[in-house]
């Protein structure tokens, strides 16, 4: 095609940056990245930011290709018919293709008092609000962390390592993704750090007050600072724009990540629900999804048949303070294996992953098209689920977790 093609990417996180960088490999393609922040947020370091150990931001010029135009503004509506994105600051950006990569954030806790008195930590702005609250609390003041996933575990460990009196309220089991062996390893490390771990149905939060957390079992925990890491939500931009989404608001796509409503709109990252069967929310999924969405756009521009999603996983890594961590290995279909690496080696592996994420993005910025992990074989289990029509059932189970 001889005419110039305009591609707009909404969202400058892991998926959006990868997609934007990869799109620059083709001549005649102009790429615009729309993002409300002027810097890249390294989200998997937000727990370190809260503890004052890492800024959790990277300048976009370190990870974004020079050919990508950065527009620092928020998208408020997608006009699919007019092929433009309306911006909060006024005006609009037109496109021939759009990559929807708005990411995820905190969800409404749905627990009395939580929205008023608890501090979420899913976004940079939320972490910024939490940090001064922690700094203002006495070092001996009790801190309650709600949520037993990676963010809750990492935040509890990071603060306990600083000498904070931390209680981790699981509302279920500790580290639901982990294999039983990995879970025991994490529990031992948290115990050494002095974290009190509360599991089981009685440990579900019933109410959050200014200075306490009340549990379903009737127990009341004193809490000077309550940190909420349970659950997630996605921006409602797709819903407001009249595009089809799943129950949580993720854009519904086919297996090429193309919107079910418009073949000029692609989705990637946490805000995508391919075939109604979204992947685990993580940078491990977001970066390959960003590459896949870009490849679909480039295939369409070249009048080629786009390839379908073939996502594989390696596992889950969790930091447990600065001195320890765990790398839980998994099958390619994202179910945990018995094998894990813990302790100091686990911490080193987690740090390699954190640095490697930025490295992947930077390398794609300097050499667009070089990334290839989204092409690794191993998507057979996903294909079987889709063939058997189990996507909706699997998604319902994911929502329960």
Wavefront OBJ file of the C-alpha trace (Angstrom):
o trace
v 0.000 0.000 0.000
v 1.443 3.369 -0.999
v -0.680 5.691 1.191
v 0.286 6.441 4.783
v -1.464 4.392 7.466
v -2.229 5.976 10.849
v -2.283 3.642 13.851
v -3.292 4.880 17.294
v -2.422 2.903 20.429
v -4.428 3.788 23.534
v -2.472 2.965 26.670
v 1.258 3.178 27.316
v 1.753 0.132 29.518
v 3.483 -3.145 28.718
v 1.127 -4.140 25.893
v 0.733 -0.679 24.402
v 4.444 0.109 24.270
v 5.278 -3.253 22.704
v 2.548 -2.784 20.074
v 3.593 0.780 19.270
v 7.264 -0.132 18.916
v 6.564 -3.140 16.732
v 4.320 -1.169 14.387
v 7.212 1.125 13.439
v 8.963 -1.645 11.512
v 6.861 -0.947 8.414
v 7.440 2.130 6.244
v 4.419 4.283 5.683
v 2.922 3.614 9.109
v 2.553 6.540 11.510
v 2.150 5.455 15.135
v 0.624 7.605 17.887
v 0.583 6.486 21.512
v -2.079 8.097 23.723
v -1.387 7.836 27.437
v -2.437 10.001 30.407
v 1.038 9.947 31.983
v 4.316 11.342 30.571
v 6.356 8.387 31.877
v 6.189 4.621 31.579
v 4.972 3.000 34.795
v 6.861 -0.187 35.645
v 3.847 -1.622 37.388
v 5.464 -4.749 38.780
v 7.627 -2.485 40.964
v 4.784 -0.490 42.558
v 5.116 -2.398 45.836
v 8.755 -1.269 45.926
v 7.710 2.313 45.235
v 5.322 2.229 48.197
v 8.189 1.072 50.403
v 10.424 3.837 49.044
v 12.817 1.435 47.286
v 12.167 2.136 43.596
v 10.532 4.975 41.617
v 8.594 2.445 39.460
v 8.772 4.762 36.454
v 10.971 4.775 33.361
v 11.277 7.600 30.843
v 9.410 6.781 27.647
v 12.485 7.577 25.591
v 14.123 4.528 27.185
v 11.416 2.119 26.021
v 9.586 3.836 23.158
v 10.761 3.928 19.554
v 11.758 7.364 18.266
v 9.202 7.125 15.492
v 6.270 6.891 17.913
v 4.452 10.144 18.653
v 3.487 10.380 22.322
v 0.275 12.257 23.168
v -0.049 12.801 26.919
v -3.810 12.856 27.353
v -6.675 10.562 28.307
v -8.955 8.950 25.750
v -12.604 9.554 26.637
v -14.379 7.926 23.688
v -13.667 5.872 20.592
v -15.699 6.961 17.579
v -15.504 3.748 15.576
v -17.656 5.078 12.729
v -15.551 8.215 12.394
v -12.297 6.370 13.168
v -11.060 8.788 15.770
v -10.271 8.895 19.475
v -11.725 11.787 21.442
v -9.395 13.213 24.079
v -10.068 14.659 27.532
v -8.016 17.746 26.675
v -10.177 18.462 23.637
v -9.821 17.479 20.032
v -9.374 14.012 18.613
v -6.791 11.772 16.984
v -7.792 9.999 13.771
v -6.774 6.472 12.902
v -6.876 3.802 10.244
v -6.247 1.124 12.889
v -6.569 1.291 16.650
v -4.885 -0.832 19.337
v -6.860 -0.814 22.583
v -4.395 -1.399 25.445
v -5.815 0.569 28.354
v -4.696 -1.957 30.964
v -6.346 -2.523 34.325
v -6.685 -0.968 37.738
v -8.489 -1.415 41.015
v -12.084 -2.553 41.186
v -14.817 -1.367 43.512
v -14.176 -3.549 46.595
v -17.877 -3.884 47.293
v -17.108 -3.967 51.029
v -18.490 -1.329 53.409
v -15.866 1.282 54.214
v -13.215 -0.055 51.818
v -13.575 2.703 49.230
v -13.334 5.336 51.974
v -10.669 3.936 54.279
v -8.562 1.420 52.335
v -5.735 2.280 49.951
v -5.636 0.435 46.615
v -2.281 -0.031 44.910
v -3.027 -1.108 41.331
v -1.959 2.137 39.658
v 0.863 4.642 40.019
v -1.492 7.339 41.298
v -2.887 4.986 43.943
v 0.605 4.032 45.072
v 1.464 7.737 45.285
v -1.486 8.304 47.637
v -0.545 5.328 49.792
v 3.095 6.191 50.334
v 2.606 9.377 52.427
v -0.049 7.601 54.493
v 2.504 4.945 55.390
v 5.178 7.530 56.087
v 2.816 9.362 58.441
v 1.998 6.219 60.420
v 4.295 5.322 63.333
v 6.759 2.541 62.557
v 5.059 0.295 65.124
v 1.523 0.958 63.856
v -0.374 -2.104 62.552
v -0.784 -2.415 58.789
v -3.356 -4.722 57.189
v -2.899 -5.884 53.596
v -5.999 -7.389 51.984
v -5.491 -9.846 49.123
v -3.419 -13.013 48.794
v -2.268 -12.641 45.198
v 1.217 -11.530 44.115
v 0.615 -7.827 44.855
v -0.661 -8.502 48.359
v 2.156 -10.918 49.162
v 4.842 -8.612 47.757
v 3.497 -5.539 49.556
v 3.200 -7.361 52.875
v 6.749 -8.728 52.602
v 8.238 -5.406 51.542
v 6.715 -3.522 54.471
v 7.457 -6.268 57.000
v 11.098 -6.239 55.942
v 11.143 -2.583 57.021
v 9.971 -3.618 60.482
v 6.264 -2.919 60.016
v 3.712 -5.016 61.910
v 1.832 -6.497 58.956
v -1.203 -8.761 58.785
v -2.033 -10.318 55.413
v -5.737 -11.096 55.061
v -6.172 -13.715 52.363
v -9.911 -14.282 52.277
v -9.070 -17.735 50.933
v -5.735 -19.463 50.432
v -2.361 -17.774 50.313
v -1.129 -17.436 46.722
v -3.977 -19.232 44.872
v -1.840 -19.642 41.744
v 1.027 -21.356 43.562
v 1.614 -25.085 43.847
v 1.232 -26.364 47.417
v 5.022 -26.598 47.748
v 5.487 -23.042 46.588
v 2.733 -21.867 48.932
v 4.478 -23.442 51.911
v 7.725 -21.766 50.901
v 6.064 -18.348 50.730
v 4.361 -18.913 54.098
v 7.700 -19.749 55.718
v 9.314 -16.603 54.375
v 6.417 -14.406 55.487
v 6.618 -16.017 58.911
v 10.310 -15.161 59.172
v 9.485 -11.557 58.300
v 6.867 -11.476 61.044
v 3.816 -11.263 58.774
v 0.630 -12.650 60.309
v -1.203 -14.583 57.566
v -4.966 -15.138 57.924
v -6.528 -17.664 55.543
v -9.921 -19.294 55.042
v -13.523 -18.094 54.744
v -13.479 -16.458 58.185
v -10.671 -14.226 56.917
v -12.880 -12.505 54.342
v -13.219 -8.774 54.983
v -16.703 -7.711 56.066
v -16.004 -4.037 56.776
v -13.171 -1.521 56.763
v -13.133 1.272 59.332
v -10.740 4.173 59.726
v -8.599 2.274 62.247
v -9.715 -1.355 61.919
v -10.647 -4.204 59.594
v -13.555 -6.450 60.548
v -13.595 -10.019 59.243
v -16.479 -12.299 58.339
v -15.611 -14.574 61.255
v -16.167 -11.707 63.697
v -12.539 -10.840 64.393
v -11.511 -7.184 64.402
v -7.969 -6.247 63.373
v -6.495 -2.883 64.381
v -5.133 -1.119 61.312
v -3.501 2.276 61.011
v -3.175 1.756 57.246
v -5.273 -0.720 55.261
v -3.958 -1.649 51.805
v -6.409 -3.233 49.342
v -4.934 -5.496 46.662
v -7.883 -7.839 46.063
v -9.671 -7.830 42.710
v -9.185 -5.756 39.594
v -11.141 -3.694 37.126
v -10.605 -2.293 33.653
v -11.428 1.188 32.326
v -14.919 1.533 30.878
v -13.731 3.213 27.662
v -14.853 0.327 25.442
v -18.266 0.205 27.121
v -18.719 3.979 26.773
v -17.739 3.691 23.130
v -20.437 1.129 22.371
v -18.059 -1.780 21.748
v -18.845 -5.282 22.934
v -17.105 -6.341 26.140
v -17.167 -9.169 28.643
v -18.809 -8.802 32.058
v -15.781 -6.966 33.462
v -15.495 -4.522 30.549
v -12.641 -6.127 28.611
v -12.951 -5.711 24.842
v -14.192 -8.895 23.187
v -12.040 -10.039 20.278
v -11.401 -13.081 18.141
v -8.159 -15.063 18.344
v -6.312 -12.507 16.177
v -7.171 -9.913 18.876
v -9.551 -8.141 16.480
v -12.692 -6.562 17.953
v -15.903 -8.467 17.266
v -17.453 -5.145 16.219
v -14.783 -3.584 14.008
v -11.846 -5.142 12.154
v -9.945 -1.854 12.443
v -9.822 -2.148 16.250
v -7.470 -4.544 18.066
v -7.044 -5.182 21.786
v -4.057 -6.263 23.858
v -3.099 -6.710 27.484
v -5.349 -6.769 30.546
v -8.201 -5.022 28.706
v -8.536 -7.751 26.048
v -10.851 -10.779 26.187
v -10.007 -12.929 23.151
v -12.858 -15.365 22.465
v -14.267 -14.497 25.894
v -11.293 -16.322 27.415
v -8.942 -13.626 28.767
v -5.431 -14.504 29.834
v -4.053 -14.022 33.322
v -3.481 -10.345 33.950
v 0.294 -9.919 33.950
v 3.149 -8.329 32.019
v 4.004 -11.910 31.016
v 0.807 -11.939 28.959
v 0.608 -8.248 28.085
v 3.867 -7.965 26.160
v 3.218 -10.937 23.838
v -0.369 -9.749 23.357
v 0.928 -6.335 22.333
v 3.235 -7.967 19.798
v 0.398 -10.144 18.487
v -1.951 -7.171 18.075
v 0.730 -5.262 16.158
v 1.371 -8.266 13.929
v -2.343 -8.486 13.146
v -2.404 -4.831 12.102
v 0.682 -5.276 9.929
v -0.824 -8.383 8.324
v -4.008 -6.501 7.486
v -2.054 -3.611 6.005
v -0.151 -6.098 3.847
v -3.349 -7.929 2.794
v -2.151 -11.063 4.585
v -4.027 -13.478 6.831
v -3.166 -12.642 10.467
v -1.981 -15.404 12.756
v -4.018 -16.413 15.780
v -3.122 -16.121 19.444
v -0.631 -18.677 20.743
v 0.122 -17.604 24.299
v 2.344 -19.649 26.590
v 3.390 -19.045 30.187
v 6.512 -19.813 32.206
v 5.093 -19.346 35.705
v 4.826 -16.626 38.305
v 7.561 -14.799 40.200
v 6.986 -13.022 43.500
v 9.429 -10.938 45.501
v 9.438 -11.500 49.257
v 11.321 -8.419 50.339
v 14.722 -7.594 48.924
v 16.403 -10.723 50.245
v 14.152 -13.491 48.989
v 11.587 -14.414 46.380
v 9.987 -17.306 44.580
v 9.805 -18.307 40.957
v 6.909 -20.729 40.563
v 7.381 -22.676 37.335
v 4.308 -23.665 35.336
v 3.115 -25.678 32.378
v 2.730 -23.699 29.164
v -1.018 -23.582 29.827
v -0.368 -21.567 33.010
v -0.987 -24.240 35.641
v 1.639 -24.441 38.361
v 4.256 -27.197 38.453
v 5.636 -28.707 41.640
v 9.016 -27.085 40.948
v 9.944 -23.644 42.216
v 13.061 -21.629 43.052
v 12.953 -19.841 46.408
v 15.124 -17.771 48.750
v 17.958 -15.616 47.435
v 17.984 -17.327 44.000
v 14.246 -16.594 43.764
v 14.898 -12.923 44.509
v 17.582 -12.792 41.849
v 15.276 -14.398 39.277
v 12.542 -11.877 40.084
v 14.986 -9.011 39.597
v 16.118 -10.495 36.283
v 12.476 -10.598 35.200
v 11.841 -6.988 36.258
v 14.876 -5.753 34.356
v 14.131 -8.090 31.440
v 10.677 -6.598 30.905
v 12.142 -3.142 30.308
v 14.883 -4.691 28.195
v 12.338 -6.419 25.924
v 10.555 -3.118 25.314
v 13.775 -1.183 24.759
v 15.114 -3.782 22.333
v 11.899 -3.696 20.324
v 12.150 0.101 20.242
v 15.659 -0.080 18.769
v 14.994 -3.040 16.492
v 11.260 -3.283 15.721
v 10.168 -6.808 14.874
v 12.926 -8.465 16.874
v 10.703 -9.736 19.691
v 9.433 -13.280 19.133
v 8.186 -14.841 22.380
v 4.577 -14.528 21.220
v 5.390 -17.054 18.504
v 6.568 -19.817 20.851
v 4.504 -22.968 20.313
v 2.298 -24.424 23.014
v -1.241 -23.063 22.687
v -2.888 -26.463 22.303
v -4.767 -26.367 25.610
v -6.370 -23.025 24.740
v -7.394 -24.369 21.337
v -8.990 -27.399 23.000
v -10.958 -25.204 25.402
v -12.235 -23.095 22.512
v -13.126 -26.169 20.439
v -15.176 -27.571 23.286
v -16.985 -24.274 23.835
v -15.767 -23.901 27.406
v -14.605 -20.274 27.195
v -17.557 -18.877 29.120
v -17.251 -21.515 31.831
v -13.532 -20.848 32.286
v -14.113 -17.109 32.479
v -16.775 -17.586 35.182
v -14.306 -19.631 37.201
v -11.641 -16.906 36.772
v -14.042 -14.260 38.032
v -14.756 -16.344 41.150
v -11.035 -16.439 41.940
l 1 2 3 4 5 6 7 8 9 10 11 12 13 14 15 16 17 18 19 20 21 22 23 24 25 26 27 28 29 30 31 32 33 34 35 36 37 38 39 40 41 42 43 44 45 46 47 48 49 50 51 52 53 54 55 56 57 58 59 60 61 62 63 64 65 66 67 68 69 70 71 72 73 74 75 76 77 78 79 80 81 82 83 84 85 86 87 88 89 90 91 92 93 94 95 96 97 98 99 100 101 102 103 104 105 106 107 108 109 110 111 112 113 114 115 116 117 118 119 120 121 122 123 124 125 126 127 128 129 130 131 132 133 134 135 136 137 138 139 140 141 142 143 144 145 146 147 148 149 150 151 152 153 154 155 156 157 158 159 160 161 162 163 164 165 166 167 168 169 170 171 172 173 174 175 176 177 178 179 180 181 182 183 184 185 186 187 188 189 190 191 192 193 194 195 196 197 198 199 200 201 202 203 204 205 206 207 208 209 210 211 212 213 214 215 216 217 218 219 220 221 222 223 224 225 226 227 228 229 230 231 232 233 234 235 236 237 238 239 240 241 242 243 244 245 246 247 248 249 250 251 252 253 254 255 256 257 258 259 260 261 262 263 264 265 266 267 268 269 270 271 272 273 274 275 276 277 278 279 280 281 282 283 284 285 286 287 288 289 290 291 292 293 294 295 296 297 298 299 300 301 302 303 304 305 306 307 308 309 310 311 312 313 314 315 316 317 318 319 320 321 322 323 324 325 326 327 328 329 330 331 332 333 334 335 336 337 338 339 340 341 342 343 344 345 346 347 348 349 350 351 352 353 354 355 356 357 358 359 360 361 362 363 364 365 366 367 368 369 370 371 372 373 374 375 376 377 378 379 380 381 382 383 384 385 386 387 388 389 390 391 392 393 394 395 396 397 398 399 400 401
